[in-house]
Amino acid sequence: MKKETLFSLILTLLLLVPNKVQAMSTLPNTGESNSWVFILIAAIAVVAGIWLVVSSRKKK
């Protein structure tokens, strides 16, 4: 490789890498504020499952 090509490659990498790191340092907004709905649905499903198991054992 020529020195000029190598120098331009290194310069390009040095200029682009900090921008990518800075862009990646903030996390995307994925809507985690509505996760309580899924937790509530899961809790209801667990309670319903336990109720079904207990009621089926009482019949036997």
C-alpha positions in Angstrom: 0.0 0.0 0.0 1.1 3.5 -0.7 1.8 5.8 2.3 -0.9 8.2 1.1 -3.5 5.5 0.9 -2.6 4.1 4.3 -2.7 7.6 5.8 -6.1 8.4 4.3 -7.5 5.1 5.5 -6.2 5.7 9.0 -7.5 9.3 8.9 -10.9 8.1 7.7 -11.1 5.5 10.5 -10.1 8.1 13.1 -12.8 10.5 12.0 -15.6 7.9 11.6 -15.1 5.7 14.7 -15.8 8.5 17.3 -19.0 9.4 15.5 -20.2 5.8 15.6 -19.3 5.4 19.3 -21.1 8.6 20.1 -24.2 7.5 18.2 -24.2 4.1 19.9 -23.8 5.5 23.4 -27.5 6.4 23.6 -30.0 3.6 23.7 -33.0 3.6 21.5 -36.5 4.2 22.9 -38.1 0.8 22.7 -41.3 1.5 24.6 -40.5 0.0 27.9 -43.0 2.3 29.7 -45.8 -0.1 28.8 -44.2 -3.3 30.1 -46.5 -3.3 33.2 -49.4 -4.4 30.9 -47.4 -7.6 30.0 -46.5 -8.2 33.6 -50.1 -8.0 34.6 -51.2 -10.4 31.8 -48.5 -12.8 32.8 -49.5 -12.6 36.5 -53.2 -13.3 35.6 -52.1 -16.3 33.4 -50.1 -17.7 36.3 -52.9 -17.3 38.8 -55.4 -18.9 36.3 -53.0 -21.8 35.7 -52.6 -22.4 39.4 -56.4 -22.2 39.9 -56.9 -24.8 37.1 -54.4 -27.2 38.6 -55.8 -26.9 42.1 -59.4 -27.3 40.9 -58.6 -30.4 38.8 -56.9 -32.0 41.8 -59.9 -31.4 44.0 -62.1 -33.3 41.6 -59.9 -36.4 41.7 
